[in-house]
């Protein structure tokens, strides 16, 4: 196998890996959009001044106040702590 064929094969493998990553990010993004819609609905029920504030906080309602300053990714951060 000459070098260019090997390079093409390696690139194809890399592209396949990246496609998997993109697909998982797409799934995560759609999950995040669902969560954001959920937070919008909840915050409008509780009459928060700006509906987006709940989305920015990210994370469970119980610990919201503490996580606001970190902005987003609340769930992941709490598991690590």
DSSP file (Angstrom, degrees, kcal/mol; ACC not computed):
  #  RESIDUE AA STRUCTURE BP1 BP2  ACC     N-H-->O    O-->H-N    N-H-->O    O-->H-N    TCO  KAPPA ALPHA  PHI   PSI    X-CA   Y-CA   Z-CA
    1    1 A X              0   0    0      0, 0.0     2,-0.0     0, 0.0     0, 0.0   0.000 360.0 360.0 360.0 123.0    0.0    0.0    0.0
    2    2 A X    >>  -     0   0    0      1,-0.1     4,-2.0     4,-0.0     3,-0.5  -0.329 360.0-103.2 -76.0 163.0    1.6    3.3   -1.0
    3    3 A X  H 3> S+     0   0    0      1,-0.2     4,-2.6     2,-0.2     5,-0.2   0.841 118.2  54.0 -55.6 -39.0    1.7    6.2    1.4
    4    4 A X  H 3> S+     0   0    0      1,-0.2     4,-2.4     2,-0.2    -1,-0.2   0.893 108.3  49.4 -67.5 -37.2   -1.2    8.2   -0.2
    5    5 A X  H <> S+     0   0    0     -3,-0.5     4,-2.4     2,-0.2    -1,-0.2   0.915 112.0  49.0 -64.9 -41.6   -3.6    5.2    0.0
    6    6 A X  H  X S+     0   0    0     -4,-2.0     4,-2.6     2,-0.2    -2,-0.2   0.908 110.4  51.1 -62.1 -41.9   -2.6    4.8    3.7
    7    7 A X  H  X S+     0   0    0     -4,-2.6     4,-2.5     1,-0.2    -2,-0.2   0.919 109.8  49.3 -63.1 -43.2   -3.2    8.5    4.3
    8    8 A X  H  X S+     0   0    0     -4,-2.4     4,-2.3     2,-0.2    -1,-0.2   0.914 111.2  49.9 -61.8 -42.9   -6.7    8.3    2.7
    9    9 A X  H  X S+     0   0    0     -4,-2.4     4,-2.0     1,-0.2    -2,-0.2   0.920 110.9  49.2 -62.0 -43.8   -7.5    5.2    4.8
   10   10 A X  H  X S+     0   0    0     -4,-2.6     4,-2.3     1,-0.2    -1,-0.2   0.909 111.0  50.3 -62.6 -41.6   -6.4    7.0    8.0
   11   11 A X  H  X S+     0   0    0     -4,-2.5     4,-2.9     1,-0.2    -1,-0.2   0.887 107.4  53.7 -65.0 -37.9   -8.5   10.1    7.1
   12   12 A X  H  X S+     0   0    0     -4,-2.3     4,-2.2     2,-0.2    -1,-0.2   0.904 108.9  49.0 -62.7 -40.3  -11.5    7.9    6.5
   13   13 A X  H  X S+     0   0    0     -4,-2.0     4,-2.2     2,-0.2    -2,-0.2   0.931 112.0  48.8 -63.0 -44.9  -11.1    6.4    9.9
   14   14 A X  H  X S+     0   0    0     -4,-2.3     4,-2.7     1,-0.2    -2,-0.2   0.913 109.9  51.5 -61.8 -43.9  -10.8    9.9   11.4
   15   15 A X  H  X S+     0   0    0     -4,-2.9     4,-2.5     1,-0.2    -1,-0.2   0.907 108.5  51.7 -60.3 -42.1  -13.9   11.2    9.5
   16   16 A X  H  X S+     0   0    0     -4,-2.2     4,-1.8     2,-0.2    -1,-0.2   0.914 110.6  48.6 -61.5 -42.6  -15.9    8.2   10.9
   17   17 A X  H  X S+     0   0    0     -4,-2.2     4,-2.1     1,-0.2    -2,-0.2   0.934 111.9  48.7 -61.8 -46.0  -14.8    9.0   14.4
   18   18 A X  H  X S+     0   0    0     -4,-2.7     4,-2.8     1,-0.2    -2,-0.2   0.865 106.9  55.9 -64.4 -35.8  -15.7   12.7   14.0
   19   19 A X  H  X S+     0   0    0     -4,-2.5     4,-2.4     2,-0.2    -1,-0.2   0.894 106.9  50.5 -62.9 -38.1  -19.1   11.8   12.6
   20   20 A X  H  X S+     0   0    0     -4,-1.8     4,-2.4     2,-0.2    -2,-0.2   0.926 110.9  48.8 -62.8 -43.9  -19.8    9.8   15.7
   21   21 A X  H  X S+     0   0    0     -4,-2.1     4,-2.5     1,-0.2    -2,-0.2   0.931 111.3  49.4 -61.4 -46.1  -18.8   12.8   17.9
   22   22 A X  H  X S+     0   0    0     -4,-2.8     4,-2.5     1,-0.2    -1,-0.2   0.914 110.0  51.6 -59.3 -43.7  -21.0   15.1   15.8
   23   23 A X  H  X S+     0   0    0     -4,-2.4     4,-2.2     1,-0.2    -1,-0.2   0.919 110.6  47.4 -61.6 -44.0  -23.9   12.7   16.2
   24   24 A X  H  X S+     0   0    0     -4,-2.4     4,-2.5     1,-0.2    -1,-0.2   0.887 111.7  51.3 -66.4 -36.8  -23.5   12.5   20.0
   25   25 A X  H  X S+     0   0    0     -4,-2.5     4,-2.8     2,-0.2    -1,-0.2   0.891 107.9  52.8 -65.7 -37.9  -23.3   16.3   20.1
   26   26 A X  H  X S+     0   0    0     -4,-2.5     4,-2.4     2,-0.2    -2,-0.2   0.931 110.2  47.8 -61.0 -44.7  -26.5   16.6   18.1
   27   27 A X  H  X S+     0   0    0     -4,-2.2     4,-2.3     1,-0.2    -2,-0.2   0.931 112.8  48.4 -61.2 -44.7  -28.2   14.3   20.5
   28   28 A X  H  X S+     0   0    0     -4,-2.5     4,-2.6     1,-0.2    -2,-0.2   0.902 110.2  52.2 -62.3 -41.2  -26.9   16.3   23.5
   29   29 A X  H  X S+     0   0    0     -4,-2.8     4,-2.5     2,-0.2    -1,-0.2   0.907 109.7  47.8 -62.8 -42.4  -28.0   19.6   21.9
   30   30 A X  H  X S+     0   0    0     -4,-2.4     4,-2.1     2,-0.2    -1,-0.2   0.896 111.8  50.6 -67.8 -36.9  -31.5   18.3   21.3
   31   31 A X  H  X S+     0   0    0     -4,-2.3     4,-2.4     2,-0.2    -2,-0.2   0.916 110.7  49.9 -62.5 -41.7  -31.6   17.1   24.9
   32   32 A X  H  X S+     0   0    0     -4,-2.6     4,-3.0     1,-0.2    -2,-0.2   0.897 108.1  52.7 -64.7 -39.9  -30.4   20.5   26.1
   33   33 A X  H  X S+     0   0    0     -4,-2.5     4,-2.3     2,-0.2    -1,-0.2   0.906 109.0  50.1 -62.1 -40.2  -33.1   22.2   24.0
   34   34 A X  H  X S+     0   0    0     -4,-2.1     4,-2.2     2,-0.2    -2,-0.2   0.938 112.2  47.3 -61.1 -46.5  -35.8   20.1   25.6
   35   35 A X  H  X S+     0   0    0     -4,-2.4     4,-2.9     1,-0.2    -2,-0.2   0.917 110.1  53.1 -60.3 -43.7  -34.4   21.0   29.1
   36   36 A X  H  X S+     0   0    0     -4,-3.0     4,-2.6     1,-0.2    -1,-0.2   0.914 109.0  48.7 -59.6 -43.3  -34.3   24.6   28.1
   37   37 A X  H  X S+     0   0    0     -4,-2.3     4,-2.4     2,-0.2    -1,-0.2   0.896 110.8  52.0 -62.4 -39.6  -37.9   24.5   27.1
   38   38 A X  H  X S+     0   0    0     -4,-2.2     4,-2.7     2,-0.2    -2,-0.2   0.938 110.7  46.7 -61.2 -47.7  -38.7   22.8   30.4
   39   39 A X  H  X S+     0   0    0     -4,-2.9     4,-3.2     1,-0.2     5,-0.2   0.887 109.7  54.6 -63.2 -39.1  -36.9   25.5   32.4
   40   40 A X  H  X S+     0   0    0     -4,-2.6     4,-2.1    -5,-0.2    -1,-0.2   0.946 111.0  45.8 -57.1 -48.1  -38.7   28.2   30.3
   41   41 A X  H  X S+     0   0    0     -4,-2.4     4,-1.7     1,-0.2    -2,-0.2   0.935 115.1  46.1 -62.1 -47.3  -42.1   26.7   31.2
   42   42 A X  H  X S+     0   0    0     -4,-2.7     4,-2.2     1,-0.2    -2,-0.2   0.927 112.6  49.6 -62.3 -45.6  -41.2   26.3   34.9
   43   43 A X  H  X>S+     0   0    0     -4,-3.2     5,-2.4     1,-0.2     4,-0.6   0.855 108.7  52.5 -66.4 -33.1  -39.8   29.8   35.2
   44   44 A X  H  <5S+     0   0    0     -4,-2.1     3,-0.3    -5,-0.2    -1,-0.2   0.865 108.3  52.3 -69.2 -32.9  -42.8   31.3   33.6
   45   45 A X  H  <5S+     0   0    0     -4,-1.7    -2,-0.2     1,-0.2    -1,-0.2   0.922 113.2  42.8 -65.7 -43.0  -45.0   29.5   36.1
   46   46 A X  H  <5S-     0   0    0     -4,-2.2    -1,-0.2    -5,-0.1    -2,-0.2   0.502 112.3-123.7 -83.4  -1.9  -43.0   30.8   39.0
   47   47 A X  T  <5 -     0   0    0     -4,-0.6    -3,-0.2    -3,-0.3    -4,-0.1   0.876  39.3-179.2  66.8  40.0  -42.9   34.3   37.4
   48   48 A X      < -     0   0    0     -5,-2.4    -1,-0.2     1,-0.1     3,-0.2  -0.444  36.0-118.0 -68.1 148.8  -39.1   34.8   37.3
   49   49 A X  S    S+     0   0    0      1,-0.2     2,-0.6    -2,-0.1    -1,-0.1   0.948 101.1  25.9 -57.4 -53.9  -38.2   38.1   35.8
   50   50 A X  S >  S-     0   0    0      1,-0.1     3,-2.0    -3,-0.0     4,-0.5  -0.944  70.4-151.6-115.3 120.4  -36.4   36.7   32.8
   51   51 A X  T >> S+     0   0    0     -2,-0.6     3,-0.8     1,-0.3     4,-0.6   0.802  95.2  62.1 -57.0 -29.3  -37.4   33.3   31.7
   52   52 A X  H 3> S+     0   0    0      1,-0.2     4,-2.5     2,-0.2    -1,-0.3   0.696  83.7  78.4 -73.1 -15.6  -33.8   32.7   30.3
   53   53 A X  H <> S+     0   0    0     -3,-2.0     4,-2.0     1,-0.2    -1,-0.2   0.873  91.8  51.9 -61.4 -35.3  -32.3   33.0   33.8
   54   54 A X  H <> S+     0   0    0     -3,-0.8     4,-1.7    -4,-0.5    -1,-0.2   0.879 109.6  49.9 -67.0 -36.3  -33.4   29.5   34.7
   55   55 A X  H  < S+     0   0    0     -4,-0.6    -2,-0.2     1,-0.2    -1,-0.2   0.912 109.3  50.6 -68.4 -41.9  -31.8   28.2   31.5
   56   56 A X  H  < S+     0   0    0     -4,-2.5    16,-2.4     1,-0.2    -1,-0.2   0.898 107.5  54.7 -62.4 -39.9  -28.5   30.0   32.3
   57   57 A X  H  < S-     0   0    0     -4,-2.0    -1,-0.2    14,-0.2    -2,-0.2   0.911  87.3-175.9 -62.4 -42.4  -28.5   28.5   35.8
   58   58 A X     <  +     0   0    0     -4,-1.7     2,-0.2     1,-0.1    13,-0.1   0.578  36.5  71.1  53.9 139.0  -28.7   25.0   34.5
   59   59 A X  S    S-     0   0    0     15,-0.1    -1,-0.1    14,-0.0     5,-0.1  -0.499  91.2 -34.5 111.9 174.6  -29.1   22.3   37.1
   60   60 A X    >>  -     0   0    0     -2,-0.2     3,-0.8     1,-0.1     4,-0.5  -0.355  53.7-118.8 -76.2 151.5  -31.7   21.2   39.5
   61   61 A X  G >4 S+     0   0    0      1,-0.2     3,-1.0     2,-0.2     4,-0.4   0.847 109.2  63.2 -55.3 -38.2  -34.1   23.8   41.1
   62   62 A X  G 34 S+     0   0    0      1,-0.3    -1,-0.2     2,-0.1     3,-0.2   0.879 115.7  28.2 -56.7 -41.6  -32.9   22.9   44.6
   63   63 A X  G X> S+     0   0    0     -3,-0.8     4,-1.5     1,-0.2     3,-0.8   0.274  86.8 114.8-107.3  11.1  -29.3   24.0   43.9
   64   64 A X  H XX S+     0   0    0     -3,-1.0     4,-1.4    -4,-0.5     3,-0.7   0.893  71.5  55.5 -48.4 -52.1  -30.0   26.6   41.3
   65   65 A X  H 34 S+     0   0    0     -4,-0.4     4,-0.5     1,-0.3     3,-0.3   0.856 109.0  47.4 -54.2 -39.3  -28.9   29.6   43.3
   66   66 A X  H <4 S+     0   0    0     -3,-0.8     3,-0.3     1,-0.2    -1,-0.3   0.814 113.5  47.7 -72.9 -29.5  -25.5   28.1   43.9
   67   67 A X  H XX S+     0   0    0     -4,-1.5     4,-1.6    -3,-0.7     3,-1.0   0.605  85.6  87.6 -90.9 -10.1  -24.9   27.1   40.3
   68   68 A X  G >< S+     0   0    0     -4,-1.4     3,-0.5    -3,-0.3    -1,-0.2   0.912  86.9  53.8 -55.2 -43.3  -25.9   30.4   38.7
   69   69 A X  G 34 S+     0   0    0     -4,-0.5    -1,-0.3    -3,-0.3    -2,-0.1   0.767 107.4  50.9 -67.8 -21.9  -22.5   31.8   39.0
   70   70 A X  G <4 S-     0   0    0     -3,-1.0    -1,-0.3    -4,-0.2    -2,-0.2   0.777 103.1-142.1 -82.0 -25.2  -21.0   28.8   37.2
   71   71 A X    <<  -     0   0    0     -4,-1.6   -14,-0.2    -3,-0.5    -3,-0.1   0.877  50.4 -14.6  66.2 105.9  -23.4   29.1   34.4
   72   72 A X  S    S+     0   0    0    -16,-2.4   -16,-0.1     1,-0.1   -14,-0.1   0.247  98.1  74.8  67.5 170.3  -24.8   25.9   32.9
   73   73 A X     >  +     0   0    0      1,-0.1     4,-2.2     3,-0.1     5,-0.2   0.753  54.4 149.5  62.0  26.8  -23.6   22.3   33.2
   74   74 A X  H  >  +     0   0    0      1,-0.2     4,-2.6     2,-0.2     5,-0.2   0.909  64.7  51.4 -59.3 -46.3  -25.0   22.1   36.7
   75   75 A X  H  > S+     0   0    0      1,-0.2     4,-1.8     2,-0.2    -1,-0.2   0.934 111.7  46.3 -60.8 -47.2  -25.9   18.5   36.7
   76   76 A X  H  > S+     0   0    0      1,-0.2     4,-1.5     2,-0.2    -1,-0.2   0.915 113.1  50.3 -61.7 -42.7  -22.4   17.4   35.5
   77   77 A X  H  X S+     0   0    0     -4,-2.2     4,-1.7     1,-0.2    -1,-0.2   0.889 107.9  52.2 -65.1 -40.0  -20.7   19.7   38.1
   78   78 A X  H  < S+     0   0    0     -4,-2.6    -1,-0.2     1,-0.2    -2,-0.2   0.872 107.1  53.0 -68.1 -34.0  -22.8   18.4   41.0
   79   79 A X  H  < S+     0   0    0     -4,-1.8    -1,-0.2    -5,-0.2    -2,-0.2   0.883 110.1  48.6 -65.9 -35.7  -21.9   14.8   40.2
   80   80 A X  H  <        0   0    0     -4,-1.5    -1,-0.2     1,-0.2    -2,-0.2   0.851 360.0 360.0 -72.0 -33.4  -18.2   15.6   40.2
   81   81 A X     <        0   0    0     -4,-1.7    -1,-0.2    -5,-0.1    -2,-0.1   0.503 360.0 360.0 -62.7 360.0  -18.3   17.5   43.5
